[in-house]
Amino acid sequence: MSYRLDILGEASGRTLLQIDLDSYSPQKDLLSLLQELKFPIASSCEGEGICKKCVVNGNLLTCQVSLELIKSMGLDRIKISYL
């Protein structure tokens, strides 16, 4: 069974993307993955964790959280407030 992650837009109330995390390197950070998939995620510091624009679920910075950590936390949904 694969590990699926749903990307939800809080503003729109819709599921915007579904990702099979098992298809990607566990060390990859979520910001890099979303950018690779051409998903519109805000960030202006190139993943340095400074701008805090890539925050999801209220307190997680996508540039600072690996896919491995997402899986270990048991997260199956990522909520982006502005989408």
C-alpha positions as CSV (number, residue, x, y, z in Angstrom):
1,M,0.0,0.0,0.0
2,S,1.4,3.4,-0.9
3,Y,1.5,6.4,1.3
4,R,-0.8,9.1,-0.2
5,L,-0.7,12.8,0.8
6,D,-3.6,15.1,0.0
7,I,-2.9,18.8,-0.6
8,L,-5.9,20.8,0.4
9,G,-6.8,24.5,-0.2
10,E,-8.4,25.9,2.9
11,A,-9.7,29.0,1.0
12,S,-11.2,26.9,-1.8
13,G,-12.2,23.9,0.4
14,R,-10.9,21.6,-2.3
15,T,-8.3,18.8,-2.7
16,L,-5.8,20.3,-5.1
17,L,-3.3,17.5,-5.4
18,Q,-2.8,13.9,-4.4
19,I,0.8,12.7,-4.1
20,D,2.1,9.1,-3.7
21,L,5.0,9.8,-1.4
22,D,6.5,6.4,-2.0
23,S,7.4,7.5,-5.5
24,Y,9.9,10.1,-4.2
25,S,13.1,10.2,-2.1
26,P,12.2,10.3,1.7
27,Q,14.9,12.9,2.2
28,K,13.3,15.4,-0.2
29,D,11.6,18.3,1.5
30,L,8.0,19.0,0.7
31,L,8.7,22.4,-0.8
32,S,11.1,20.9,-3.3
33,L,8.6,18.3,-4.2
34,L,5.7,20.7,-4.7
35,Q,8.0,23.0,-6.8
36,E,9.0,19.9,-8.9
37,L,5.3,19.2,-9.5
38,K,4.8,22.8,-10.6
39,F,2.4,23.3,-7.6
40,P,1.9,27.0,-6.6
41,I,3.5,27.1,-3.2
42,A,4.6,30.5,-1.8
43,S,8.3,30.9,-1.0
44,S,10.8,33.7,-1.5
45,C,13.9,32.5,0.5
46,E,14.8,29.5,-1.7
47,G,14.1,27.0,1.1
48,E,16.2,28.7,3.8
49,G,13.3,28.8,6.3
50,I,13.5,32.6,6.6
51,C,10.5,34.0,4.8
52,K,8.0,31.6,6.4
53,K,5.7,31.9,3.3
54,C,5.6,28.2,2.8
55,V,3.9,27.4,6.1
56,V,1.2,24.7,5.9
57,N,-1.1,23.2,8.6
58,G,-0.6,26.3,10.6
59,N,3.0,25.7,11.7
60,L,5.0,23.5,9.3
61,L,7.4,25.0,6.9
62,T,7.4,22.9,3.7
63,C,11.1,23.7,3.2
64,Q,12.0,22.3,6.6
65,V,9.9,19.1,6.6
66,S,11.1,16.0,4.7
67,L,8.8,13.4,3.2
68,E,10.1,10.9,5.7
69,L,9.1,13.2,8.6
70,I,5.6,13.6,7.1
71,K,5.2,9.9,7.0
72,S,6.6,9.4,10.5
73,M,4.1,12.0,11.8
74,G,1.3,10.1,10.1
75,L,0.2,13.2,8.1
76,D,-2.1,12.4,5.3
77,R,-3.3,16.0,4.6
78,I,-1.5,19.2,4.1
79,K,-3.7,22.3,4.4
80,I,-2.6,25.5,2.6
81,S,-4.6,28.5,3.9
82,Y,-4.4,30.8,0.8
83,L,-5.4,28.3,-1.8
